[in-house]
């Protein structure tokens, strides 16, 4: 949260903050209640698709990050990265993260190592904020807002089930919904797709924002440009705010053509990683809305660069946020620090989002989330709750 300008006394010169060295980085995969993803081969509760990263320092200050990938991969990546980060200054997140990127790109830029660096980078920003006593949003450049509206991210179902999917979350106070994956686009029947959207719009209400995620990054997506064009026109009839991942994630030519022809905004980019990969998509005009994922793309340092670059091309930044409470905290601080980010993604019914903090997120009377204003990410993990989803939870805190 932004406060008034500091007084002259508060801005008086002070002694330089001494180096805070990285002592150890630990990874705890989350298992036991992994939420469904709507994928063709569905996630099981015991699968690991999220991991928490804890960066421990010689000053006794620990920062936390989140990674959206299998936790075993993150553990392996940390072993590879260890000679590069051990003893580094935890108060210099952008420099340290770039060092990790620059010295490992030849091993496969954009994959597991980039995902792991995302969690490290978020944790380093958390440490920096804790040391200087400021929220990450302010450290990222300043606060444009103190709260932001979350959209509830839900899986599609058959038309007869969409009220049951959406209504409980509307009752909780959500007034923006994104529905995706599931049977949409998979039956080959346009009438079936439209029936799902019609039922969702009725359940959400005319006063709610409604977005549609086709989920074309799923395995063997069966549809192409012509399907996406027809579907975009249908979605416009139901006042859908944007059409997300309507095409396979490498089909840049089709994305460009779809964006030019579509009556509604086209969104994508969640599977892209590192800022370099986004450049052709931005320069060629493939997106109306770009959606990098802070827990995959390289962390807050990369996310900020992508967001501001997108702005120069007239593309709106709204981060992809299918992640944990730590990932959502990072997204909230990005929303504070970027001028046009008026929404954040809130994955529905995830224990890793709703059940791991001492003080869980809650909606206000307008259906908005307060951006944390405490030092660092401004959220605190609950050891007892975390212990249900990861073994040896003490390793996070000691």
Secondary structure, 3 states (H helix, E strand, C coil): CCCCCCCCCCCCCCCCCCCCEEEEEEEEEECCCCCCCCCCCCCCCCCCCEEEEEEEECCCCEEEEEECCCHHHHHHHHHHHHHHHCCCECCCHHHHHHHHHHCCHHHCCCCHHHHHHHHHHHHHHHHHHHHHCCEHHHHCCCCCCCEEEEEEEEECCCHHHHHHHHHHHHHCCCCEEEEECCCCCCCCCHHHHHHHHHHHHHHHCCCCEEEEECCCCCCCCCCCHHHHHHHHHHHHCCCCCEEECCCCCCCHHHHHHHHHHCCCEEEECCCCCCHHHHHHHHHCCCCCEECCECCCCCCHHHHHHHHHHHHHCCCEECCECCCCHHHHHHHHHHHHHCCCCCEEEEECCCHHHHCCECCCCCECCCCEEECCCCCECCCCECHHHHCCCCCCHHHHCC
